[in-house]
Amino acid sequence: MDDPADALEEARKAGIDLSLLDANLKLSVKERWQQHAGALQLALKLEEAGKKRDGYVRRVAEEAD
């Protein structure tokens, strides 16, 4: 696939949100890094919340035995 237009059309057909890619590419590198850092912090908080929930569920299950 040598024609970039063909690649873009294939991406659209595959359901890739090209407007989101365009919007992100309009951001500066610093802005993209800031977004990444925010997303990473959210992911880490969600991971920690999941671990706490799993620990609680495990304790409740053990107490029920």
CHARMM internal coordinates of N, CA and C (Angstrom, degrees):
IC EDIT
DIST 1 N 1 CA 1.4456
DIST 1 CA 1 C 1.5283
ANGL 1 N 1 CA 1 C 107.22
DIST 1 C 2 N 1.3121
ANGL 1 CA 1 C 2 N 115.93
DIHE 1 N 1 CA 1 C 2 N 97.73
DIST 2 N 2 CA 1.4575
ANGL 1 C 2 N 2 CA 121.43
DIHE 1 CA 1 C 2 N 2 CA -176.23
DIST 2 CA 2 C 1.5222
ANGL 2 N 2 CA 2 C 113.35
DIHE 1 C 2 N 2 CA 2 C -91.67
DIST 2 C 3 N 1.3071
ANGL 2 CA 2 C 3 N 117.05
DIHE 2 N 2 CA 2 C 3 N -23.59
DIST 3 N 3 CA 1.4593
ANGL 2 C 3 N 3 CA 120.74
DIHE 2 CA 2 C 3 N 3 CA -176.35
DIST 3 CA 3 C 1.5342
ANGL 3 N 3 CA 3 C 109.86
DIHE 2 C 3 N 3 CA 3 C -89.02
DIST 3 C 4 N 1.3348
ANGL 3 CA 3 C 4 N 117.84
DIHE 3 N 3 CA 3 C 4 N 119.86
DIST 4 N 4 CA 1.4742
ANGL 3 C 4 N 4 CA 120.25
DIHE 3 CA 3 C 4 N 4 CA 179.85
DIST 4 CA 4 C 1.5249
ANGL 4 N 4 CA 4 C 112.56
DIHE 3 C 4 N 4 CA 4 C -58.03
DIST 4 C 5 N 1.3175
ANGL 4 CA 4 C 5 N 117.61
DIHE 4 N 4 CA 4 C 5 N -32.27
DIST 5 N 5 CA 1.4692
ANGL 4 C 5 N 5 CA 120.58
DIHE 4 CA 4 C 5 N 5 CA 178.82
DIST 5 CA 5 C 1.5269
ANGL 5 N 5 CA 5 C 110.45
DIHE 4 C 5 N 5 CA 5 C -62.79
DIST 5 C 6 N 1.3399
ANGL 5 CA 5 C 6 N 116.32
DIHE 5 N 5 CA 5 C 6 N -37.43
DIST 6 N 6 CA 1.4718
ANGL 5 C 6 N 6 CA 120.30
DIHE 5 CA 5 C 6 N 6 CA 177.23
DIST 6 CA 6 C 1.5246
ANGL 6 N 6 CA 6 C 110.25
DIHE 5 C 6 N 6 CA 6 C -64.82
DIST 6 C 7 N 1.3196
ANGL 6 CA 6 C 7 N 116.34
DIHE 6 N 6 CA 6 C 7 N -41.50
DIST 7 N 7 CA 1.4620
ANGL 6 C 7 N 7 CA 120.46
DIHE 6 CA 6 C 7 N 7 CA 179.83
DIST 7 CA 7 C 1.5266
ANGL 7 N 7 CA 7 C 110.41
DIHE 6 C 7 N 7 CA 7 C -63.76
DIST 7 C 8 N 1.3239
ANGL 7 CA 7 C 8 N 116.85
DIHE 7 N 7 CA 7 C 8 N -41.28
DIST 8 N 8 CA 1.4628
ANGL 7 C 8 N 8 CA 120.17
DIHE 7 CA 7 C 8 N 8 CA 178.69
DIST 8 CA 8 C 1.5246
ANGL 8 N 8 CA 8 C 111.21
DIHE 7 C 8 N 8 CA 8 C -65.06
DIST 8 C 9 N 1.3201
ANGL 8 CA 8 C 9 N 116.18
DIHE 8 N 8 CA 8 C 9 N -40.97
DIST 9 N 9 CA 1.4665
ANGL 8 C 9 N 9 CA 119.98
DIHE 8 CA 8 C 9 N 9 CA 179.01
DIST 9 CA 9 C 1.5293
ANGL 9 N 9 CA 9 C 110.63
DIHE 8 C 9 N 9 CA 9 C -64.80
DIST 9 C 10 N 1.3152
ANGL 9 CA 9 C 10 N 117.27
DIHE 9 N 9 CA 9 C 10 N -41.41
DIST 10 N 10 CA 1.4687
ANGL 9 C 10 N 10 CA 120.93
DIHE 9 CA 9 C 10 N 10 CA 177.17
DIST 10 CA 10 C 1.5284
ANGL 10 N 10 CA 10 C 110.47
DIHE 9 C 10 N 10 CA 10 C -62.51
DIST 10 C 11 N 1.3238
ANGL 10 CA 10 C 11 N 116.72
DIHE 10 N 10 CA 10 C 11 N -40.24
DIST 11 N 11 CA 1.4630
ANGL 10 C 11 N 11 CA 120.52
DIHE 10 CA 10 C 11 N 11 CA 178.82
DIST 11 CA 11 C 1.5248
ANGL 11 N 11 CA 11 C 110.44
DIHE 10 C 11 N 11 CA 11 C -63.72
DIST 11 C 12 N 1.3321
ANGL 11 CA 11 C 12 N 116.75
DIHE 11 N 11 CA 11 C 12 N -43.28
DIST 12 N 12 CA 1.4715
ANGL 11 C 12 N 12 CA 119.90
DIHE 11 CA 11 C 12 N 12 CA 177.97
DIST 12 CA 12 C 1.5245
ANGL 12 N 12 CA 12 C 110.65
DIHE 11 C 12 N 12 CA 12 C -60.62
DIST 12 C 13 N 1.3217
ANGL 12 CA 12 C 13 N 115.77
DIHE 12 N 12 CA 12 C 13 N -45.33
DIST 13 N 13 CA 1.4761
ANGL 12 C 13 N 13 CA 120.35
DIHE 12 CA 12 C 13 N 13 CA 179.81
DIST 13 CA 13 C 1.5216
ANGL 13 N 13 CA 13 C 111.08
DIHE 12 C 13 N 13 CA 13 C -61.56
DIST 13 C 14 N 1.3167
ANGL 13 CA 13 C 14 N 117.09
DIHE 13 N 13 CA 13 C 14 N -32.20
DIST 14 N 14 CA 1.4680
ANGL 13 C 14 N 14 CA 121.61
DIHE 13 CA 13 C 14 N 14 CA 179.99
DIST 14 CA 14 C 1.5254
ANGL 14 N 14 CA 14 C 111.62
DIHE 13 C 14 N 14 CA 14 C -79.07
DIST 14 C 15 N 1.3214
ANGL 14 CA 14 C 15 N 117.34
DIHE 14 N 14 CA 14 C 15 N -5.05
DIST 15 N 15 CA 1.4583
ANGL 14 C 15 N 15 CA 120.60
DIHE 14 CA 14 C 15 N 15 CA 177.03
DIST 15 CA 15 C 1.5232
ANGL 15 N 15 CA 15 C 114.63
DIHE 14 C 15 N 15 CA 15 C 90.85
DIST 15 C 16 N 1.3141
ANGL 15 CA 15 C 16 N 117.60
DIHE 15 N 15 CA 15 C 16 N 14.13
DIST 16 N 16 CA 1.4613
ANGL 15 C 16 N 16 CA 120.57
DIHE 15 CA 15 C 16 N 16 CA 178.75
DIST 16 CA 16 C 1.5214
ANGL 16 N 16 CA 16 C 109.09
DIHE 15 C 16 N 16 CA 16 C -76.11
DIST 16 C 17 N 1.3326
ANGL 16 CA 16 C 17 N 115.93
DIHE 16 N 16 CA 16 C 17 N 131.03
DIST 17 N 17 CA 1.4686
ANGL 16 C 17 N 17 CA 121.58
DIHE 16 CA 16 C 17 N 17 CA -179.35
DIST 17 CA 17 C 1.5255
ANGL 17 N 17 CA 17 C 108.67
DIHE 16 C 17 N 17 CA 17 C -81.46
DIST 17 C 18 N 1.3050
ANGL 17 CA 17 C 18 N 116.05
DIHE 17 N 17 CA 17 C 18 N 92.32
DIST 18 N 18 CA 1.4624
ANGL 17 C 18 N 18 CA 120.71
DIHE 17 CA 17 C 18 N 18 CA -177.97
DIST 18 CA 18 C 1.5234
ANGL 18 N 18 CA 18 C 112.06
DIHE 17 C 18 N 18 CA 18 C -69.42
DIST 18 C 19 N 1.3275
ANGL 18 CA 18 C 19 N 117.78
DIHE 18 N 18 CA 18 C 19 N -26.68
DIST 19 N 19 CA 1.4703
ANGL 18 C 19 N 19 CA 119.25
DIHE 18 CA 18 C 19 N 19 CA 178.37
DIST 19 CA 19 C 1.5294
ANGL 19 N 19 CA 19 C 109.81
DIHE 18 C 19 N 19 CA 19 C -66.16
DIST 19 C 20 N 1.3186
ANGL 19 CA 19 C 20 N 117.12
DIHE 19 N 19 CA 19 C 20 N -34.28
DIST 20 N 20 CA 1.4610
ANGL 19 C 20 N 20 CA 120.51
DIHE 19 CA 19 C 20 N 20 CA 176.86
DIST 20 CA 20 C 1.5291
ANGL 20 N 20 CA 20 C 110.47
DIHE 19 C 20 N 20 CA 20 C -67.17
DIST 20 C 21 N 1.3185
ANGL 20 CA 20 C 21 N 116.45
DIHE 20 N 20 CA 20 C 21 N -41.72
DIST 21 N 21 CA 1.4648
ANGL 20 C 21 N 21 CA 119.82
DIHE 20 CA 20 C 21 N 21 CA 176.21
DIST 21 CA 21 C 1.5192
ANGL 21 N 21 CA 21 C 111.23
DIHE 20 C 21 N 21 CA 21 C -61.71
DIST 21 C 22 N 1.3274
ANGL 21 CA 21 C 22 N 116.17
DIHE 21 N 21 CA 21 C 22 N -44.67
DIST 22 N 22 CA 1.4644
ANGL 21 C 22 N 22 CA 120.06
DIHE 21 CA 21 C 22 N 22 CA 178.84
DIST 22 CA 22 C 1.5297
ANGL 22 N 22 CA 22 C 111.05
DIHE 21 C 22 N 22 CA 22 C -60.70
DIST 22 C 23 N 1.3267
ANGL 22 CA 22 C 23 N 116.27
DIHE 22 N 22 CA 22 C 23 N -43.97
DIST 23 N 23 CA 1.4711
ANGL 22 C 23 N 23 CA 120.12
DIHE 22 CA 22 C 23 N 23 CA -179.37
DIST 23 CA 23 C 1.5236
ANGL 23 N 23 CA 23 C 110.58
DIHE 22 C 23 N 23 CA 23 C -62.17
DIST 23 C 24 N 1.3311
ANGL 23 CA 23 C 24 N 117.22
DIHE 23 N 23 CA 23 C 24 N -41.79
DIST 24 N 24 CA 1.4615
ANGL 23 C 24 N 24 CA 119.92
DIHE 23 CA 23 C 24 N 24 CA 179.88
DIST 24 CA 24 C 1.5153
ANGL 24 N 24 CA 24 C 111.76
DIHE 23 C 24 N 24 CA 24 C -67.74
DIST 24 C 25 N 1.3144
ANGL 24 CA 24 C 25 N 117.44
DIHE 24 N 24 CA 24 C 25 N -36.17
DIST 25 N 25 CA 1.4633
ANGL 24 C 25 N 25 CA 120.26
DIHE 24 CA 24 C 25 N 25 CA -179.92
DIST 25 CA 25 C 1.5272
ANGL 25 N 25 CA 25 C 112.33
DIHE 24 C 25 N 25 CA 25 C -71.20
DIST 25 C 26 N 1.3254
ANGL 25 CA 25 C 26 N 117.02
DIHE 25 N 25 CA 25 C 26 N -18.54
DIST 26 N 26 CA 1.4691
ANGL 25 C 26 N 26 CA 120.57
DIHE 25 CA 25 C 26 N 26 CA 176.44
DIST 26 CA 26 C 1.5254
ANGL 26 N 26 CA 26 C 111.65
DIHE 25 C 26 N 26 CA 26 C -77.36
DIST 26 C 27 N 1.3396
ANGL 26 CA 26 C 27 N 116.01
DIHE 26 N 26 CA 26 C 27 N -17.30
DIST 27 N 27 CA 1.4580
ANGL 26 C 27 N 27 CA 119.86
DIHE 26 CA 26 C 27 N 27 CA 178.96
DIST 27 CA 27 C 1.5235
ANGL 27 N 27 CA 27 C 110.16
DIHE 26 C 27 N 27 CA 27 C -76.78
DIST 27 C 28 N 1.3179
ANGL 27 CA 27 C 28 N 115.14
DIHE 27 N 27 CA 27 C 28 N 154.01
DIST 28 N 28 CA 1.4601
ANGL 27 C 28 N 28 CA 119.06
DIHE 27 CA 27 C 28 N 28 CA 174.53
DIST 28 CA 28 C 1.5296
ANGL 28 N 28 CA 28 C 108.68
DIHE 27 C 28 N 28 CA 28 C -72.89
DIST 28 C 29 N 1.3087
ANGL 28 CA 28 C 29 N 115.43
DIHE 28 N 28 CA 28 C 29 N 165.01
DIST 29 N 29 CA 1.4702
ANGL 28 C 29 N 29 CA 119.48
DIHE 28 CA 28 C 29 N 29 CA 177.35
DIST 29 CA 29 C 1.5228
ANGL 29 N 29 CA 29 C 109.84
DIHE 28 C 29 N 29 CA 29 C -59.48
DIST 29 C 30 N 1.3179
ANGL 29 CA 29 C 30 N 116.78
DIHE 29 N 29 CA 29 C 30 N -41.47
DIST 30 N 30 CA 1.4651
ANGL 29 C 30 N 30 CA 120.92
DIHE 29 CA 29 C 30 N 30 CA 179.74
DIST 30 CA 30 C 1.5292
ANGL 30 N 30 CA 30 C 110.60
DIHE 29 C 30 N 30 CA 30 C -60.79
DIST 30 C 31 N 1.3251
ANGL 30 CA 30 C 31 N 117.11
DIHE 30 N 30 CA 30 C 31 N -43.52
DIST 31 N 31 CA 1.4600
ANGL 30 C 31 N 31 CA 120.58
DIHE 30 CA 30 C 31 N 31 CA 179.48
DIST 31 CA 31 C 1.5316
ANGL 31 N 31 CA 31 C 111.16
DIHE 30 C 31 N 31 CA 31 C -64.42
DIST 31 C 32 N 1.3263
ANGL 31 CA 31 C 32 N 116.87
DIHE 31 N 31 CA 31 C 32 N -39.19
DIST 32 N 32 CA 1.4700
ANGL 31 C 32 N 32 CA 120.16
DIHE 31 CA 31 C 32 N 32 CA 178.20
DIST 32 CA 32 C 1.5242
ANGL 32 N 32 CA 32 C 111.06
DIHE 31 C 32 N 32 CA 32 C -66.10
DIST 32 C 33 N 1.3397
ANGL 32 CA 32 C 33 N 116.78
DIHE 32 N 32 CA 32 C 33 N -39.44
DIST 33 N 33 CA 1.4647
ANGL 32 C 33 N 33 CA 120.13
DIHE 32 CA 32 C 33 N 33 CA 177.21
DIST 33 CA 33 C 1.5222
ANGL 33 N 33 CA 33 C 110.56
DIHE 32 C 33 N 33 CA 33 C -64.45
DIST 33 C 34 N 1.3309
ANGL 33 CA 33 C 34 N 117.04
DIHE 33 N 33 CA 33 C 34 N -38.60
DIST 34 N 34 CA 1.4609
ANGL 33 C 34 N 34 CA 120.80
DIHE 33 CA 33 C 34 N 34 CA 178.36
DIST 34 CA 34 C 1.5248
ANGL 34 N 34 CA 34 C 110.77
DIHE 33 C 34 N 34 CA 34 C -64.48
DIST 34 C 35 N 1.3163
ANGL 34 CA 34 C 35 N 116.84
DIHE 34 N 34 CA 34 C 35 N -41.55
DIST 35 N 35 CA 1.4635
ANGL 34 C 35 N 35 CA 120.12
DIHE 34 CA 34 C 35 N 35 CA 177.12
DIST 35 CA 35 C 1.5266
ANGL 35 N 35 CA 35 C 110.44
DIHE 34 C 35 N 35 CA 35 C -63.60
DIST 35 C 36 N 1.3163
ANGL 35 CA 35 C 36 N 115.80
DIHE 35 N 35 CA 35 C 36 N -42.59
DIST 36 N 36 CA 1.4571
ANGL 35 C 36 N 36 CA 120.59
DIHE 35 CA 35 C 36 N 36 CA 178.90
DIST 36 CA 36 C 1.5294
ANGL 36 N 36 CA 36 C 110.51
DIHE 35 C 36 N 36 CA 36 C -60.74
DIST 36 C 37 N 1.3308
ANGL 36 CA 36 C 37 N 116.47
DIHE 36 N 36 CA 36 C 37 N -45.54
DIST 37 N 37 CA 1.4604
ANGL 36 C 37 N 37 CA 120.83
DIHE 36 CA 36 C 37 N 37 CA -179.39
DIST 37 CA 37 C 1.5290
ANGL 37 N 37 CA 37 C 110.59
DIHE 36 C 37 N 37 CA 37 C -61.62
DIST 37 C 38 N 1.3182
ANGL 37 CA 37 C 38 N 117.02
DIHE 37 N 37 CA 37 C 38 N -40.99
DIST 38 N 38 CA 1.4602
ANGL 37 C 38 N 38 CA 120.53
DIHE 37 CA 37 C 38 N 38 CA 177.92
DIST 38 CA 38 C 1.5194
ANGL 38 N 38 CA 38 C 112.10
DIHE 37 C 38 N 38 CA 38 C -64.53
DIST 38 C 39 N 1.3256
ANGL 38 CA 38 C 39 N 115.80
DIHE 38 N 38 CA 38 C 39 N -42.55
DIST 39 N 39 CA 1.4689
ANGL 38 C 39 N 39 CA 119.87
DIHE 38 CA 38 C 39 N 39 CA 178.87
DIST 39 CA 39 C 1.5265
ANGL 39 N 39 CA 39 C 110.65
DIHE 38 C 39 N 39 CA 39 C -65.57
DIST 39 C 40 N 1.3233
ANGL 39 CA 39 C 40 N 116.94
DIHE 39 N 39 CA 39 C 40 N -39.05
DIST 40 N 40 CA 1.4640
ANGL 39 C 40 N 40 CA 120.81
DIHE 39 CA 39 C 40 N 40 CA 177.91
DIST 40 CA 40 C 1.5199
ANGL 40 N 40 CA 40 C 110.76
DIHE 39 C 40 N 40 CA 40 C -62.98
DIST 40 C 41 N 1.3256
ANGL 40 CA 40 C 41 N 117.40
DIHE 40 N 40 CA 40 C 41 N -44.06
DIST 41 N 41 CA 1.4641
ANGL 40 C 41 N 41 CA 120.66
DIHE 40 CA 40 C 41 N 41 CA 178.88
DIST 41 CA 41 C 1.5293
ANGL 41 N 41 CA 41 C 110.98
DIHE 40 C 41 N 41 CA 41 C -61.27
DIST 41 C 42 N 1.3243
ANGL 41 CA 41 C 42 N 116.84
DIHE 41 N 41 CA 41 C 42 N -41.45
DIST 42 N 42 CA 1.4596
ANGL 41 C 42 N 42 CA 120.55
DIHE 41 CA 41 C 42 N 42 CA 177.57
DIST 42 CA 42 C 1.5275
ANGL 42 N 42 CA 42 C 110.51
DIHE 41 C 42 N 42 CA 42 C -62.96
DIST 42 C 43 N 1.3170
ANGL 42 CA 42 C 43 N 117.40
DIHE 42 N 42 CA 42 C 43 N -45.28
DIST 43 N 43 CA 1.4635
ANGL 42 C 43 N 43 CA 121.08
DIHE 42 CA 42 C 43 N 43 CA 179.56
DIST 43 CA 43 C 1.5242
ANGL 43 N 43 CA 43 C 111.13
DIHE 42 C 43 N 43 CA 43 C -60.59
DIST 43 C 44 N 1.3212
ANGL 43 CA 43 C 44 N 117.18
DIHE 43 N 43 CA 43 C 44 N -41.54
DIST 44 N 44 CA 1.4617
ANGL 43 C 44 N 44 CA 120.49
DIHE 43 CA 43 C 44 N 44 CA 179.44
DIST 44 CA 44 C 1.5321
ANGL 44 N 44 CA 44 C 111.65
DIHE 43 C 44 N 44 CA 44 C -66.62
DIST 44 C 45 N 1.3281
ANGL 44 CA 44 C 45 N 116.87
DIHE 44 N 44 CA 44 C 45 N -38.56
DIST 45 N 45 CA 1.4649
ANGL 44 C 45 N 45 CA 120.34
DIHE 44 CA 44 C 45 N 45 CA 177.42
DIST 45 CA 45 C 1.5278
ANGL 45 N 45 CA 45 C 110.54
DIHE 44 C 45 N 45 CA 45 C -65.50
DIST 45 C 46 N 1.3260
ANGL 45 CA 45 C 46 N 116.60
DIHE 45 N 45 CA 45 C 46 N -41.44
DIST 46 N 46 CA 1.4639
ANGL 45 C 46 N 46 CA 119.95
DIHE 45 CA 45 C 46 N 46 CA 178.18
DIST 46 CA 46 C 1.5217
ANGL 46 N 46 CA 46 C 111.30
DIHE 45 C 46 N 46 CA 46 C -64.69
DIST 46 C 47 N 1.3236
ANGL 46 CA 46 C 47 N 116.50
DIHE 46 N 46 CA 46 C 47 N -39.72
DIST 47 N 47 CA 1.4560
ANGL 46 C 47 N 47 CA 120.64
DIHE 46 CA 46 C 47 N 47 CA 177.65
DIST 47 CA 47 C 1.5336
ANGL 47 N 47 CA 47 C 110.39
DIHE 46 C 47 N 47 CA 47 C -61.73
DIST 47 C 48 N 1.3217
ANGL 47 CA 47 C 48 N 116.78
DIHE 47 N 47 CA 47 C 48 N -45.18
DIST 48 N 48 CA 1.4608
ANGL 47 C 48 N 48 CA 121.10
DIHE 47 CA 47 C 48 N 48 CA 179.64
DIST 48 CA 48 C 1.5260
ANGL 48 N 48 CA 48 C 110.71
DIHE 47 C 48 N 48 CA 48 C -63.94
DIST 48 C 49 N 1.3208
ANGL 48 CA 48 C 49 N 117.40
DIHE 48 N 48 CA 48 C 49 N -41.46
DIST 49 N 49 CA 1.4648
ANGL 48 C 49 N 49 CA 120.67
DIHE 48 CA 48 C 49 N 49 CA 178.02
DIST 49 CA 49 C 1.5267
ANGL 49 N 49 CA 49 C 110.66
DIHE 48 C 49 N 49 CA 49 C -62.42
DIST 49 C 50 N 1.3233
ANGL 49 CA 49 C 50 N 116.83
DIHE 49 N 49 CA 49 C 50 N -39.23
DIST 50 N 50 CA 1.4641
ANGL 49 C 50 N 50 CA 120.50
DIHE 49 CA 49 C 50 N 50 CA 177.91
DIST 50 CA 50 C 1.5152
ANGL 50 N 50 CA 50 C 111.82
DIHE 49 C 50 N 50 CA 50 C -64.16
DIST 50 C 51 N 1.3285
ANGL 50 CA 50 C 51 N 116.61
DIHE 50 N 50 CA 50 C 51 N -40.82
DIST 51 N 51 CA 1.4688
ANGL 50 C 51 N 51 CA 120.20
DIHE 50 CA 50 C 51 N 51 CA 178.10
DIST 51 CA 51 C 1.5227
ANGL 51 N 51 CA 51 C 110.91
DIHE 50 C 51 N 51 CA 51 C -63.94
DIST 51 C 52 N 1.3354
ANGL 51 CA 51 C 52 N 117.50
DIHE 51 N 51 CA 51 C 52 N -41.48
DIST 52 N 52 CA 1.4611
ANGL 51 C 52 N 52 CA 121.05
DIHE 51 CA 51 C 52 N 52 CA 178.12
DIST 52 CA 52 C 1.5239
ANGL 52 N 52 CA 52 C 110.43
DIHE 51 C 52 N 52 CA 52 C -63.46
DIST 52 C 53 N 1.3349
ANGL 52 CA 52 C 53 N 116.03
DIHE 52 N 52 CA 52 C 53 N -44.12
DIST 53 N 53 CA 1.4623
ANGL 52 C 53 N 53 CA 120.00
DIHE 52 CA 52 C 53 N 53 CA 178.98
DIST 53 CA 53 C 1.5198
ANGL 53 N 53 CA 53 C 110.83
DIHE 52 C 53 N 53 CA 53 C -62.39
DIST 53 C 54 N 1.3196
ANGL 53 CA 53 C 54 N 117.00
DIHE 53 N 53 CA 53 C 54 N -43.70
DIST 54 N 54 CA 1.4618
ANGL 53 C 54 N 54 CA 120.56
DIHE 53 CA 53 C 54 N 54 CA 179.69
DIST 54 CA 54 C 1.5212
ANGL 54 N 54 CA 54 C 110.92
DIHE 53 C 54 N 54 CA 54 C -62.13
DIST 54 C 55 N 1.3244
ANGL 54 CA 54 C 55 N 117.20
DIHE 54 N 54 CA 54 C 55 N -40.76
DIST 55 N 55 CA 1.4568
ANGL 54 C 55 N 55 CA 120.98
DIHE 54 CA 54 C 55 N 55 CA 177.72
DIST 55 CA 55 C 1.5188
ANGL 55 N 55 CA 55 C 111.55
DIHE 54 C 55 N 55 CA 55 C -63.15
DIST 55 C 56 N 1.3269
ANGL 55 CA 55 C 56 N 116.06
DIHE 55 N 55 CA 55 C 56 N -41.08
DIST 56 N 56 CA 1.4713
ANGL 55 C 56 N 56 CA 120.37
DIHE 55 CA 55 C 56 N 56 CA 178.22
DIST 56 CA 56 C 1.5180
ANGL 56 N 56 CA 56 C 110.46
DIHE 55 C 56 N 56 CA 56 C -63.94
DIST 56 C 57 N 1.3199
ANGL 56 CA 56 C 57 N 116.59
DIHE 56 N 56 CA 56 C 57 N -46.92
DIST 57 N 57 CA 1.4633
ANGL 56 C 57 N 57 CA 120.93
DIHE 56 CA 56 C 57 N 57 CA -179.37
DIST 57 CA 57 C 1.5316
ANGL 57 N 57 CA 57 C 110.24
DIHE 56 C 57 N 57 CA 57 C -61.29
DIST 57 C 58 N 1.3127
ANGL 57 CA 57 C 58 N 116.48
DIHE 57 N 57 CA 57 C 58 N -40.80
DIST 58 N 58 CA 1.4585
ANGL 57 C 58 N 58 CA 120.95
DIHE 57 CA 57 C 58 N 58 CA 179.33
DIST 58 CA 58 C 1.5328
ANGL 58 N 58 CA 58 C 110.58
DIHE 57 C 58 N 58 CA 58 C -63.24
DIST 58 C 59 N 1.3479
ANGL 58 CA 58 C 59 N 117.07
DIHE 58 N 58 CA 58 C 59 N -43.84
DIST 59 N 59 CA 1.4670
ANGL 58 C 59 N 59 CA 120.52
DIHE 58 CA 58 C 59 N 59 CA 179.40
DIST 59 CA 59 C 1.5247
ANGL 59 N 59 CA 59 C 111.32
DIHE 58 C 59 N 59 CA 59 C -63.56
DIST 59 C 60 N 1.3031
ANGL 59 CA 59 C 60 N 116.72
DIHE 59 N 59 CA 59 C 60 N -43.30
DIST 60 N 60 CA 1.4580
ANGL 59 C 60 N 60 CA 120.70
DIHE 59 CA 59 C 60 N 60 CA 179.64
DIST 60 CA 60 C 1.5230
ANGL 60 N 60 CA 60 C 110.11
DIHE 59 C 60 N 60 CA 60 C -62.66
DIST 60 C 61 N 1.3171
ANGL 60 CA 60 C 61 N 117.38
DIHE 60 N 60 CA 60 C 61 N -42.38
DIST 61 N 61 CA 1.4627
ANGL 60 C 61 N 61 CA 121.60
DIHE 60 CA 60 C 61 N 61 CA 179.27
DIST 61 CA 61 C 1.5251
ANGL 61 N 61 CA 61 C 110.65
DIHE 60 C 61 N 61 CA 61 C -64.18
DIST 61 C 62 N 1.3198
ANGL 61 CA 61 C 62 N 116.74
DIHE 61 N 61 CA 61 C 62 N -40.36
DIST 62 N 62 CA 1.4733
ANGL 61 C 62 N 62 CA 120.21
DIHE 61 CA 61 C 62 N 62 CA 179.61
DIST 62 CA 62 C 1.5244
ANGL 62 N 62 CA 62 C 111.16
DIHE 61 C 62 N 62 CA 62 C -67.04
DIST 62 C 63 N 1.3314
ANGL 62 CA 62 C 63 N 116.39
DIHE 62 N 62 CA 62 C 63 N -38.35
DIST 63 N 63 CA 1.4635
ANGL 62 C 63 N 63 CA 120.49
DIHE 62 CA 62 C 63 N 63 CA 179.12
DIST 63 CA 63 C 1.5249
ANGL 63 N 63 CA 63 C 111.33
DIHE 62 C 63 N 63 CA 63 C -68.21
DIST 63 C 64 N 1.3229
ANGL 63 CA 63 C 64 N 116.74
DIHE 63 N 63 CA 63 C 64 N -29.35
DIST 64 N 64 CA 1.4565
ANGL 63 C 64 N 64 CA 121.06
DIHE 63 CA 63 C 64 N 64 CA -179.41
DIST 64 CA 64 C 1.5294
ANGL 64 N 64 CA 64 C 111.58
DIHE 63 C 64 N 64 CA 64 C -74.45
DIST 64 C 65 N 1.3109
ANGL 64 CA 64 C 65 N 117.02
DIHE 64 N 64 CA 64 C 65 N -22.15
DIST 65 N 65 CA 1.4820
ANGL 64 C 65 N 65 CA 120.73
DIHE 64 CA 64 C 65 N 65 CA -178.59
DIST 65 CA 65 C 1.4637
ANGL 65 N 65 CA 65 C 112.13
DIHE 64 C 65 N 65 CA 65 C -73.89
END
COOR INIT
IC SEED 1 N 1 CA 1 C
IC BUILD
